[in-house]
Amino acid sequence: MVDQGLTYLNLMLQNKAEFILTYNETLKDVLHSKDVDWSQSRVAFVSPSFTDNQISASDFKDFGIELWEIKQFENNTISINTIKKSSGAPSIKPLLENSDSLKEVKENIKVYTEEDHFSNGSDYIIELYEKFKSSILNLTDGIEIQPQKYYIAFKKGSNISDIEIQKKSLKVFINAKIGSLDDPKGLVKDVSNIGHRGNGDYQVQIENDKDLEYIMSLIKQVL
């Protein structure tokens, strides 16, 4: 499965123009190759189930492959479950080091980690991030952390909040449409008409933890 996934990724990266053409023709859209972040390309395998060997073989922390189990039951109920990476998942980089045939994957694909974002902030801001991270994870069970290129996403199905680590502050985005959030303190900023990297129409700039509990009450509204 790993070899298959790597081959798919490599072929796509070698044929970007053809991929964009197919995308535009299929969706009747106008997407330009320069507007695509190819480093975030992923391969998703979908099946009613995966064997333990298949799950183990794809368990690399920095490899853009996803396993999705989708089952349909007699009452037309559909369950969708993503197979999570294990906490001790190794890096795939050693397997790619001496492979000339997978040059495009080696040079283009990037899976981000929290540590990639820590270089943007001071020790104090990283400590502040850890406080907000812990508080968000404690809001409810099943919240997942997915670092992206520009921010760290907190997801439960979809993004509920994103945090962008800056040198002297945190930008916290709340994934709600403008007008839907009850914010009696007027703490959050409307960014619905402003270019921004996180998801949602609300943003709050944070330099300390004095409003931590209140901000958690805002994030909780989108759960």
C-alpha positions as CSV (number, residue, x, y, z in Angstrom):
1,M,0.0,0.0,0.0
2,V,2.9,2.4,0.8
3,D,4.4,1.7,-2.6
4,Q,1.1,2.2,-4.3
5,G,0.4,5.5,-2.5
6,L,3.9,6.8,-3.2
7,T,3.5,6.0,-6.9
8,Y,0.2,7.8,-7.1
9,L,1.7,10.9,-5.5
10,N,4.8,10.8,-7.7
11,L,2.7,10.5,-10.9
12,M,0.5,13.4,-9.9
13,L,3.4,15.7,-9.1
14,Q,5.1,14.7,-12.4
15,N,1.9,15.6,-14.3
16,K,0.6,18.7,-12.6
17,A,-0.6,20.4,-15.8
18,E,-2.7,17.3,-16.8
19,F,-4.1,17.1,-13.2
20,I,-5.2,20.8,-13.3
21,L,-6.8,20.3,-16.7
22,T,-8.8,17.3,-15.6
23,Y,-9.8,19.1,-12.4
24,N,-11.0,22.2,-14.4
25,E,-12.9,20.1,-17.0
26,T,-14.6,17.9,-14.4
27,L,-15.7,20.7,-12.1
28,K,-16.1,23.4,-14.7
29,D,-13.7,25.6,-12.7
30,V,-10.6,27.7,-13.5
31,L,-7.8,26.6,-11.1
32,H,-4.2,27.6,-11.8
33,S,-1.3,25.4,-10.9
34,K,0.5,28.2,-9.1
35,D,-2.5,28.5,-6.8
36,V,-2.2,24.9,-5.6
37,D,-0.1,24.1,-2.5
38,W,1.3,20.8,-3.9
39,S,3.2,20.2,-0.7
40,Q,-0.1,19.3,0.9
41,S,-1.0,16.6,-1.7
42,R,-2.5,13.5,-0.1
43,V,-3.6,10.0,-1.2
44,A,-6.7,8.6,0.5
45,F,-7.5,4.9,0.4
46,V,-11.2,4.1,1.0
47,S,-12.4,0.6,2.0
48,P,-15.0,-1.1,4.2
49,S,-12.0,-2.3,6.3
50,F,-8.2,-2.5,6.4
51,T,-6.0,-5.3,7.7
52,D,-3.6,-4.8,10.5
53,N,-0.8,-5.2,8.1
54,Q,-2.2,-2.5,5.8
55,I,-2.6,-0.1,8.7
56,S,0.9,-0.8,10.0
57,A,2.4,-0.4,6.5
58,S,1.0,3.1,6.1
59,D,1.7,4.3,9.6
60,F,4.3,7.1,8.9
61,K,3.9,10.4,10.7
62,D,5.2,12.5,7.8
63,F,3.6,10.6,4.8
64,G,0.6,12.1,3.1
65,I,-1.5,8.9,3.0
66,E,-4.9,8.5,4.7
67,L,-7.0,5.4,5.3
68,W,-10.8,5.8,5.5
69,E,-13.1,3.0,6.5
70,I,-16.6,3.5,5.1
71,K,-19.4,1.0,5.8
72,Q,-23.0,1.0,4.8
73,F,-25.6,-0.8,6.9
74,E,-29.0,-2.2,6.1
75,N,-30.9,0.8,7.3
76,N,-28.9,3.0,4.9
77,T,-26.8,4.3,7.7
78,I,-23.2,5.1,6.7
79,S,-20.3,5.1,9.1
80,I,-17.1,7.0,8.2
81,N,-14.0,6.4,10.2
82,T,-10.4,7.6,9.6
83,I,-7.5,5.4,10.7
84,K,-5.3,7.6,12.9
85,K,-1.6,7.5,12.9
86,S,-0.1,5.9,16.0
87,S,1.6,8.0,18.6
88,G,5.0,6.4,17.8
89,A,4.7,6.5,14.0
90,P,8.1,6.7,12.4
91,S,9.3,9.0,9.6
92,I,9.2,7.8,6.0
93,K,12.2,9.8,5.0
94,P,14.7,7.0,5.4
95,L,12.7,5.0,2.8
96,L,12.9,7.8,0.3
97,E,16.6,8.8,0.8
98,N,18.0,6.6,-2.0
99,S,15.0,6.5,-4.3
100,D,15.5,8.5,-7.5
101,S,12.2,7.3,-8.9
102,L,10.4,9.1,-6.1
103,K,12.2,12.4,-6.5
104,E,9.0,14.4,-6.9
105,V,7.6,13.1,-3.6
106,K,10.9,13.8,-1.7
107,E,11.1,17.3,-3.0
108,N,7.5,18.4,-2.8
109,I,5.5,16.6,-0.1
110,K,5.5,18.1,3.3
111,V,3.5,16.9,6.4
112,Y,3.7,19.6,9.1
113,T,4.1,19.1,12.8
114,E,3.5,21.4,15.8
115,E,7.3,21.7,16.1
116,D,7.4,23.3,12.6
117,H,5.3,26.2,14.0
118,F,7.2,26.6,17.3
119,S,10.1,28.3,15.5
120,N,7.8,31.2,14.8
121,G,7.2,32.0,18.5
122,S,9.1,32.8,21.7
123,D,9.3,30.3,24.6
124,Y,6.6,32.3,26.3
125,I,4.2,32.1,23.3
126,I,4.9,28.4,22.9
127,E,3.9,28.0,26.6
128,L,0.8,30.1,26.0
129,Y,-0.1,27.9,23.0
130,E,0.2,24.8,25.1
131,K,-2.3,26.2,27.6
132,F,-4.8,27.0,24.9
133,K,-4.2,23.6,23.2
134,S,-4.9,21.8,26.5
135,S,-8.0,23.8,27.1
136,I,-9.4,23.1,23.6
137,L,-8.7,19.4,23.9
138,N,-10.6,19.4,27.2
139,L,-13.7,20.9,25.7
140,T,-15.0,17.5,24.5
141,D,-13.7,14.0,23.5
142,G,-12.5,13.3,20.0
143,I,-10.8,16.6,19.1
144,E,-7.8,16.1,16.9
145,I,-4.8,18.3,16.2
146,Q,-3.8,18.6,12.5
147,P,-0.9,21.0,11.9
148,Q,-1.1,22.7,8.5
149,K,1.3,25.0,6.6
150,Y,0.2,28.3,8.2
151,Y,-1.7,27.2,11.4
152,I,-2.5,24.3,13.7
153,A,-6.0,23.0,13.3
154,F,-8.2,21.6,16.0
155,K,-10.8,19.4,14.4
156,K,-13.9,17.4,15.4
157,G,-15.1,16.2,12.0
158,S,-14.3,19.7,10.6
159,N,-12.2,22.5,11.9
160,I,-13.5,24.1,15.1
161,S,-10.5,26.4,15.8
162,D,-7.2,27.2,14.2
163,I,-4.2,28.7,16.0
164,E,-1.4,30.6,14.2
165,I,1.7,31.0,16.2
166,Q,3.4,34.4,15.9
167,K,6.5,35.8,17.5
168,K,4.7,37.8,20.3
169,S,1.1,36.5,20.1
170,L,-1.3,33.8,19.0
171,K,-4.0,34.3,16.4
172,V,-7.0,32.1,17.3
173,F,-9.6,31.6,14.6
174,I,-13.1,30.3,15.4
175,N,-14.8,28.5,12.6
176,A,-18.3,30.1,12.7
177,K,-20.1,32.3,10.3
178,I,-20.3,36.0,11.1
179,G,-23.4,36.8,13.3
180,S,-23.6,33.3,14.7
181,L,-21.3,33.7,17.7
182,D,-22.5,35.0,21.1
183,D,-19.7,37.3,22.2
184,P,-21.0,39.6,24.9
185,K,-17.5,41.0,25.7
186,G,-17.0,41.9,22.0
187,L,-13.6,40.2,22.1
188,V,-13.4,38.7,18.7
189,K,-12.7,40.5,15.4
190,D,-14.8,40.1,12.2
191,V,-12.5,38.8,9.5
192,S,-15.2,37.7,7.1
193,N,-14.1,40.3,4.5
194,I,-10.4,40.2,5.3
195,G,-7.9,37.8,3.9
196,H,-6.8,35.4,6.6
197,R,-5.3,31.9,6.8
198,G,-7.5,30.2,9.4
199,N,-11.0,29.0,9.0
200,G,-14.1,30.9,10.1
201,D,-15.2,34.5,10.3
202,Y,-13.9,35.2,13.8
203,Q,-10.4,35.9,15.0
204,V,-8.9,37.0,18.4
205,Q,-5.3,38.1,19.0
206,I,-3.9,36.7,22.2
207,E,-0.9,37.8,24.2
208,N,-1.7,36.2,27.6
209,D,-4.1,33.8,29.2
210,K,-6.4,36.2,31.1
211,D,-9.3,35.6,28.7
212,L,-8.6,31.8,28.3
213,E,-11.9,30.6,29.9
214,Y,-14.0,33.1,28.0
215,I,-12.4,32.2,24.7
216,M,-13.1,28.5,25.4
217,S,-16.7,29.4,25.9
218,L,-16.7,31.0,22.4
219,I,-15.0,28.0,20.8
220,K,-17.4,25.6,22.5
221,Q,-20.3,27.2,20.7
222,V,-19.2,25.6,17.4
223,L,-19.0,22.1,18.8
